[in-house]
Amino acid sequence: MEETPMGESIKISCERCRRRKIKCDRKRPCSRCVKAGTECILSGSGEKQRPISKGYVQALEGQVASLELLIRRLAVADSAERDDMLSEIALSPPASLDIPHKPPTDHPKSNTDPKVVAAQVRSGQLRRPRSSHATQFFGGTSAFHIHLSQDVSLSPEEMTPHIESSSTPLMMSNMQETSNTSSPRDPSFVYAPHDETSQACMAAYFQYQYQFHMLIYREYFLRDYDVGSGRYYSDALLFAICSLGAMQLDDSRSVSDIFAHQAQQLIYGALDSPELTILQALALLGYREIGVGHTSKGWLFAGMAFRLAHEMGLHLDPNNWDASTEGTSNRDTEILRRVYWAIFIADKQLSLYFGRPPALHPSESDVRNTIRLQYPPDWEGLLDTYICKGASATEFEDGVALVGSFIYQAELCKIAHLMITDLFENRRGNVDATVAAARSRQIHVSLTKWLSSLPGTLHWNQWTVGVVQPSVLRMHMLFHTIMIILHRPPSHMYEKQGIAESEDVEICYESLQAILRLMRTYSRHYRFRSLPLDFVQTLSTAAGTIMMKRFFQCASWEDSDIARSLSTVIDAMEEVQHTWPCMGEIKDYVVRARNAQVVMPPEDPLIGPDLMNGLELGHSVTAELMAQWGEELGTLVTDEFLSMQLQGTEPGVMTPFDFNQAPLGPQ
């Protein structure tokens, strides 16, 4: 994080005043140092340090216990097995752990079951959409964890129409196909850059979405937009911005489609020599297309943006080049850093959303953290003209909380990257359960250390009072979503003895309660529909945890705690689907599960914990599901799978069970 600026108040005395035991006025610099003509030096960031809580100590104790178990396994293993286990262990902690530590939330002390972790990290689904021969992969972290893992399906007529629809809007049907020569002045473009509709949608984006998608340096984009050209503006980027901004406005879905179509036309014509604005437009369109249910198209757009980031060298800090100072200003350098970290965050968000491997790796980058830049001289005029008339210059300021949450979110995404690549890798069928548990524990400690390192401006807990910035609340929601994904057990292991009282499940419950509190705090001042696409995964994860809790506690849907929590989540889903229509599909599955008389989780098709566990459904359910998707490809077929099939069915395979009944003990 950046240091406390000169001239601002601080919360601790300077080093000279503390050493001399005299009263400090806590200014930067303080009056006594100014009078003495000495440098005023601060210790640390200028904030009081919160005491270490037992939660962080418990996380470290759990990591030590998992390492002790691993050492015992190594002691009894033969030479070949020992070499294999050691080769799977990370030799060094992640770079994101170099930040100072403070307290996280409290967690129970019981150890994680290695077999549960091993089964969890191999979870995943393949499905084949209707009228397609291609498959879609959804890994263990996917936002579709609920309805890809439950015996609940929707009939074709009950499916949300906007999810399945891929038709072109009526206003777009007369537009010509992509042309390399298209321009905003062509008749094929419904809206020009400075039209009233374009400006209204652009303003909506900067008011509601900019703080969550900081791909753009707003001040310099608006400066170049005002004159109609410049390094940080292009019509394609403007139309991509408008396509997201229109989704924040009521009854503007068709307008969003038109803007997205116009942006795509310009992007296709510029791919031979793309500029930075094309990369930014592709990333924004990726979010947008995924949000409206065009997942394959959105994944493709985002992937193109990630590849362009490497092509443009954004993963290398400009100051590390010998000729970096030639023709490049500090402003240009900071904007490039801002774009890289925004793309890096987007990569991890979408990898978590789909459960797929990331494209940008921290080990390949040396980009430094971004800082705040001075605003252009005419910023107040641009703000009044294009975003909000009559607003003060500081009302939409990139303040410490906003830039700080952006920086710390990038640190959080580095840990999420490790979780995706080192734990939910879905590529080896012989992962050692003890090694997987040790990895899981290390990632858990990394997450708790990240939470404890947050400065005061980014800190939140259930006792926080006053208005908290939406970017800070959203960052904490993302943290607890990742924590649940890390610890939630696979549904086919719900009957395992002791799983309901395990540390993993308790951590999921605690993070669920934190998400619900964050949602209540957020709803007092802001709109759920203004939250970014990753909130869809937060709601999906919260709903899945509530359903898991209901089963473990043998509660009915009318139970006050279950009903209240699920109602909060479903109400938020209702609002969010107006911005992100993909939310409707997940909401329909949750409502269908709540209304079903009998809800059966999937069987574990195999005994071994080393395979991706898929769906095993009855014929009637399968027939209904096939009507929607054409074919569901459940378990990933590996050599281990074929070997087990040749060995025959083992008596230990779990039988189906009813979510409405209590879990059965050992037979």
Secondary structure, 3 states (H helix, E strand, C coil): CCCCCCCCCCCCCCHHHHHHCCCCCCCCCCHHHHHHCCCCCCCCCCCCCCCCCHHHHHHHHHHHHHHHHHHHHHHHCCHHHHHHHHHCCCCCCCHHHHCCCCCCCCCCCCCCCHHHHHHHHCCEEEEECCCCCCCEEEECCCCCCCCCCCCCCCCHHHCCHHHHCCCCCHHHCCCCCCCCCCCCCCCCCCCCCCCHHHHHHHHHHHHHCCCCCCCCCHHHHHHHHHHCCCCCCCHHHHHHHHHHHHCCCCCCHHHHHHHHHHHHHHHHHHCCCCCHHHHHHHHHHHHHHHHCCCHHHHHHHHHHHHHHHHHCCCCCCHHHCCCCCCCCCHHHHHHHHHHHHHHHHHHHHHHHHHCCCCCCCHHHCCCCCCCCCCCCCCHHHHHHHHCCCCCCCCCCCCCHHHHHHHHHHHHHHHHHHHHHHHHCCCCCCCCCHHHHHHHHHHHHHHHHHHHHCCCHHHCCCCCCCCCCCHHHHHHHHHHHHHHHHHHCCCHHHCCCCCHHHCHHHHHHHHHHHHHHHHHHHHHCCCCHHHCCCHHHHHHHHHHHHHHHHHHHCCCCCCCHHHHHHHHHHHHHHHHHCCCCCHHHHHHHHHHHHHHCCCCCCCCCCCCCCCCCCCCCCCHHHHHHHHHHHCEEECCCCCHHHHHHHHHCCCCCCCCCCCCCCCCCCCC
